[in-house]
Amino acid sequence: MIGVVHHLGDDDDPAAVVAGYRDALAGGSYLFLSHYLDRGAATAELEETLLAHRGTGRFRSRAETSAYFGGLASVPPGLSYAAMWRGRRCSQAASTPASVWSPAGSAARRRASHPG
């Protein structure tokens, strides 16, 4: 769900949309999701501009974004800025807007254990 959920408004119930996909995952599958991160005043004007001119582009808190993963097992580095997924330090990637306001995360649905 890269670049999708932040385009869903609150009225679209993004938690339910993501839950539908998450709950349909087969054991051993992964959910990868990116989202614009609400950083208060630092992103408020950008969100306002996106909503006014594009009609979409919601920024949500880290807690809201983390909740989309439900009970899935987090995959390192967890919910982190996108640049961290390539093994770079945040300070090295801080020059790109995505490194500042677009964290991404991955989580796995554990395989069902088989009685043996």
C-alpha positions in Angstrom: 0.0 0.0 0.0 2.7 2.4 -1.1 1.4 5.9 -1.7 -2.2 4.9 -1.2 -3.5 5.4 2.3 -2.6 9.1 2.6 -5.0 9.7 -0.3 -7.9 8.3 1.7 -9.8 10.9 3.7 -11.2 10.2 7.2 -14.6 9.7 5.7 -13.2 6.8 3.6 -12.4 4.9 6.8 -8.8 4.1 5.9 -8.4 1.9 8.9 -11.2 -0.4 7.6 -9.7 -0.3 4.1 -6.3 -1.4 5.3 -7.8 -3.9 7.6 -9.6 -5.5 4.7 -6.3 -6.1 2.9 -4.4 -7.0 6.1 -6.9 -9.5 7.2 -6.9 -11.2 3.7 -3.1 -11.8 3.8 -2.1 -15.4 3.7 0.4 -16.7 6.3 3.9 -15.6 5.5 2.7 -12.6 3.5 3.8 -9.0 4.0 2.0 -5.6 4.2 4.1 -2.7 3.2 2.7 0.8 3.7 3.9 4.3 3.4 2.1 7.4 4.7 2.6 11.1 5.1 3.6 11.9 8.7 1.9 14.6 10.6 4.6 16.7 12.2 2.4 19.5 13.5 3.1 23.0 12.2 6.0 21.7 10.1 3.5 19.8 7.8 0.2 21.6 8.4 0.7 24.0 5.5 1.7 21.3 3.1 -1.3 19.2 4.0 -3.6 22.2 3.5 -2.0 22.9 0.1 -2.4 19.2 -1.0 -6.0 19.1 0.1 -6.8 22.4 -1.5 -5.1 21.8 -4.9 -5.2 18.0 -5.3 -8.1 17.1 -3.1 -6.1 14.4 -1.3 -3.0 14.1 0.9 -3.8 13.5 4.5 -1.0 13.6 7.1 -1.5 11.2 10.0 0.4 10.6 13.3 2.9 7.9 13.8 0.4 6.2 16.1 -2.3 6.3 13.5 0.0 4.9 10.9 1.4 2.2 13.2 -2.2 1.1 14.0 -2.8 0.1 10.3 -0.4 -2.9 10.8 -2.7 -4.3 13.5 -1.3 -7.5 15.0 1.2 -8.2 12.3 4.8 -8.8 13.2 7.0 -5.7 12.4 9.9 -6.2 10.0 13.1 -4.3 10.8 13.6 -1.4 10.7 9.9 -1.1 11.5 7.9 2.1 10.8 10.8 4.3 9.7 11.6 7.0 7.2 11.7 5.5 3.8 15.4 6.2 3.4 16.1 3.8 6.3 14.8 0.9 4.3 17.8 1.2 2.1 20.2 1.1 5.1 21.1 4.8 4.9 21.3 6.9 8.0 18.5 9.6 8.2 21.2 12.3 8.2 22.4 11.2 4.8 18.9 11.2 3.3 17.6 14.3 5.0 17.8 16.3 1.8 14.7 14.6 0.2 11.2 15.6 1.3 10.1 12.0 1.5 12.8 11.3 4.2 11.2 14.0 6.3 7.5 13.3 6.0 6.9 9.9 4.6 7.7 7.0 6.9 7.2 3.4 5.6 6.8 0.1 7.4 6.5 -3.5 6.7 4.9 -6.3 8.8 4.4 -10.0 8.2 1.5 -12.3 9.0 3.0 -15.2 10.7 2.5 -18.6 9.2 0.1 -20.8 11.1 2.0 -23.4 13.1 1.2 -26.9 12.3 0.8 -29.6 14.9 3.6 -32.0 14.5 
